[in-house]
Amino acid sequence: MFIEISPKDIVDIILVALLLYYIFQLMRESRSLNVFIGIMVFIVVWVFVSQVLEMRLLGNILDKLVSVGFLAIIVLFQDEIRRFLYSLGAHQRFATLLKIFGSKNQLEHVDKTSIMPVVMACMNMARQKVGALIVFERGVRLDDIIATGDAIDANINQRLIENIFFKNSPLHDGAMVIRRKRICAAGCILPVAHDRNIPKELGLRHRAALGISQDSDAIAIICSEESGRISVAMKGEFHLRLSAEKLEAILTKELLEKE
């Protein structure tokens, strides 16, 4: 006997394989690979017992566990699921649609003259070991983050940035948000990442920077108050110990070349 396979079945198999591949990649990045493997083993056992062996009692028990386990998986992996859905929506093809149907004001990005004052300010603050956290808004709007700080609405200026993050400044401990070509707000509160794989020497600023990079497509720049080093968090990853030239190269590539 031969099993008849239609083109629809082939497409179905390919889509399931792609879905499992993306979930596998997501679990591996979040250090939850063993949990994913355990779930897959449980699903194989469940299908084998209920469909192949047709064990009614054990099959019914596993059916109940699957129905309850689905909700448990959503609770346990809510951060990973959110990151997966965000990465799906931030895919290059979907971003192209956003550019087509979005407004021009929303898609207006910074230019080279907006990047250099930030780079120079970060270089001076790192040399003086002044802590700073600067966020560049991109496609995903950060209105809820901006609402937690104080509105500024000023041109991007090196001296202004350094004054905002001066140690005695009331806005020193918060984050600065740059929207398009202007400093939108300062003293903003960012979501903090709780990943256990973050190095212990990285403080709250680094965790906040990683958190905003996980929740959006924003780029966060960190100047460490302890070590005087410059770091960047984007796409849920750190780029540590950057020179001024490397910082400029990253910002130019991410903010200018991808427009």
C-alpha positions in Angstrom: 0.0 0.0 0.0 1.2 3.5 -0.9 0.2 6.6 0.9 -1.1 9.2 -1.4 0.5 12.6 -0.8 -1.1 15.6 -2.4 0.6 19.0 -3.0 -1.4 20.3 0.0 0.2 17.7 2.2 3.7 18.7 1.1 3.0 22.3 1.8 1.6 21.3 5.2 4.7 19.3 6.1 7.0 22.2 5.0 5.1 24.7 7.1 5.2 22.5 10.2 8.9 21.9 9.7 9.5 25.7 9.4 7.5 26.3 12.5 9.4 23.7 14.5 12.7 25.1 13.2 11.9 28.7 14.3 10.7 27.4 17.7 13.9 25.4 18.0 16.0 28.4 17.2 14.1 30.5 19.7 14.4 28.0 22.5 18.1 27.6 21.8 18.7 31.3 22.0 16.8 31.5 25.3 18.6 28.6 26.9 15.4 26.6 27.0 16.4 23.9 24.5 16.1 21.0 26.9 12.5 22.1 27.8 11.7 22.2 24.0 13.1 18.7 23.5 11.1 17.4 26.5 7.9 18.9 25.1 8.6 17.3 21.7 9.2 13.9 23.3 5.9 14.2 25.2 4.0 15.1 22.0 5.5 12.1 20.2 4.5 9.8 23.1 1.0 11.3 23.2 0.5 10.7 19.4 1.9 7.2 19.6 -0.2 6.1 22.5 -3.5 7.7 21.4 -3.3 7.3 17.6 -1.1 4.2 17.0 -1.6 2.0 20.0 -5.2 3.4 20.6 -4.9 3.1 24.4 -8.0 4.8 25.6 -7.3 5.3 29.3 -3.8 6.5 28.9 -4.7 8.4 25.8 -7.5 10.3 27.7 -5.1 11.1 30.5 -2.5 12.5 28.1 -5.3 14.4 26.2 -6.2 16.2 29.5 -2.5 16.9 30.2 -2.1 18.4 26.7 -5.1 20.7 27.1 -3.9 22.0 30.5 -0.2 21.9 29.4 -1.0 24.3 26.5 -1.9 27.1 29.0 1.1 26.2 31.1 3.4 26.6 28.2 2.0 30.0 27.4 2.6 31.1 31.0 6.1 29.6 31.2 7.3 30.9 27.9 5.5 34.2 27.6 8.7 36.1 27.0 9.9 33.7 24.3 6.5 33.7 22.6 6.4 37.5 22.7 9.9 37.6 21.2 8.9 35.2 18.5 5.8 37.1 17.5 7.8 40.3 17.5 10.5 38.9 15.3 7.8 37.6 13.0 6.3 41.1 12.7 9.7 42.7 12.4 10.7 40.6 9.5 12.1 42.5 6.6 9.2 41.9 4.3 6.7 43.0 6.9 8.8 46.1 7.6 8.7 46.9 3.9 4.9 46.9 4.1 5.1 49.2 7.1 7.2 51.6 5.1 4.7 51.5 2.2 1.6 52.1 4.3 3.1 54.1 7.1 3.3 57.8 7.3 6.4 59.8 6.3 6.8 61.3 9.7 6.8 58.0 11.4 9.4 56.6 9.0 11.7 59.6 9.1 15.1 58.5 10.6 18.2 60.1 12.0 21.1 61.2 9.8 24.8 61.4 10.2 24.6 64.8 11.9 22.4 63.2 14.5 24.7 60.3 15.2 28.0 62.1 15.7 26.9 64.2 18.7 25.8 61.1 20.5 29.0 59.3 19.7 31.1 62.2 21.0 29.0 62.6 24.1 29.3 58.9 24.9 33.1 59.1 24.4 33.4 62.0 26.8 31.1 60.4 29.4 32.9 57.0 29.2 36.2 58.8 29.8 34.8 60.5 32.9 32.9 57.4 34.0 29.6 59.0 33.8 26.7 56.6 33.5 24.3 57.0 30.6 21.5 55.2 28.8 20.5 56.4 25.4 17.7 54.8 23.3 17.2 55.3 19.5 13.6 54.7 18.6 13.1 53.0 15.2 10.1 51.3 13.7 8.3 50.4 17.0 7.0 53.5 18.7 8.0 54.0 22.4 5.2 56.2 23.5 4.6 54.2 26.7 8.3 54.5 27.6 8.5 58.3 26.7 5.4 58.8 29.0 7.4 57.7 32.0 10.0 60.4 31.6 10.2 64.2 31.2 9.5 65.7 27.7 12.4 67.6 26.2 11.9 67.9 22.4 15.3 69.4 21.6 17.9 69.1 18.9 20.5 66.4 19.4 23.4 68.2 21.0 26.5 66.8 22.6 26.6 69.3 25.5 22.9 68.8 26.2 23.4 65.1 26.4 26.3 65.4 28.7 24.4 67.8 31.0 21.4 65.5 31.2 23.6 62.6 32.4 25.7 64.7 34.7 25.9 63.0 38.1 24.0 65.7 39.9 21.3 66.0 37.3 17.8 64.9 38.3 17.4 63.0 35.0 20.7 61.2 35.4 19.4 57.8 36.4 16.8 57.4 33.6 17.0 56.7 29.9 17.1 59.3 27.1 14.9 58.5 24.1 15.8 59.9 20.7 12.9 59.9 18.2 13.9 60.7 14.6 16.2 63.7 14.7 15.3 65.0 18.2 15.8 64.2 21.9 12.3 63.4 22.8 12.5 62.7 26.5 14.8 61.9 29.4 14.5 60.2 32.7 12.5 57.4 31.1 12.0 54.0 32.8 12.8 51.0 30.7 11.6 47.3 31.1 14.3 45.3 32.8 15.5 42.0 31.3 15.6 39.1 33.8 17.8 36.7 31.7 20.0 34.6 33.9 22.7 34.5 31.3 23.5 38.2 31.7 27.1 38.6 33.1 27.0 39.6 36.8 29.4 42.5 36.2 26.7 44.2 34.1 24.4 46.4 36.1 20.8 47.7 36.0 21.5 50.0 33.0 22.6 47.1 30.9 19.6 45.0 32.0 17.3 47.9 31.1 19.0 48.3 27.7 18.6 44.6 27.0 15.0 44.7 28.0 14.0 47.5 25.6 16.0 45.8 22.8 13.9 42.6 23.5 10.6 44.4 23.6 11.2 46.6 20.5 13.6 47.2 17.6 15.2 50.1 19.4 19.0 50.5 19.9 20.2 51.2 23.4 23.6 52.7 24.2 25.1 52.2 27.6 28.0 54.1 29.2 29.1 52.2 32.3 29.6 54.3 35.5 31.8 51.6 37.0 34.1 50.6 34.1 33.8 53.6 31.7 33.0 51.3 28.8 30.5 51.8 26.0 28.1 49.0 25.1 25.1 48.6 22.7 22.1 46.4 23.1 20.0 45.6 20.1 17.9 42.7 18.9 18.2 41.2 22.4 22.0 41.0 22.3 24.9 42.9 23.8 27.8 44.4 21.9 30.3 45.2 24.7 33.5 47.2 25.1 33.0 49.4 22.0 35.3 52.1 20.9 34.0 55.4 19.5 34.7 54.2 15.9 32.9 50.9 16.5 29.9 52.7 18.1 29.7 55.0 15.1 29.9 52.1 12.7 27.1 50.2 14.4 24.8 53.3 14.6 25.5 54.1 10.9 24.8 50.6 9.8 21.6 50.1 11.8 20.1 53.6 11.5 21.2 54.8 8.1 22.0 51.9 5.8 18.7 50.0 6.6 16.4 52.9 5.8 
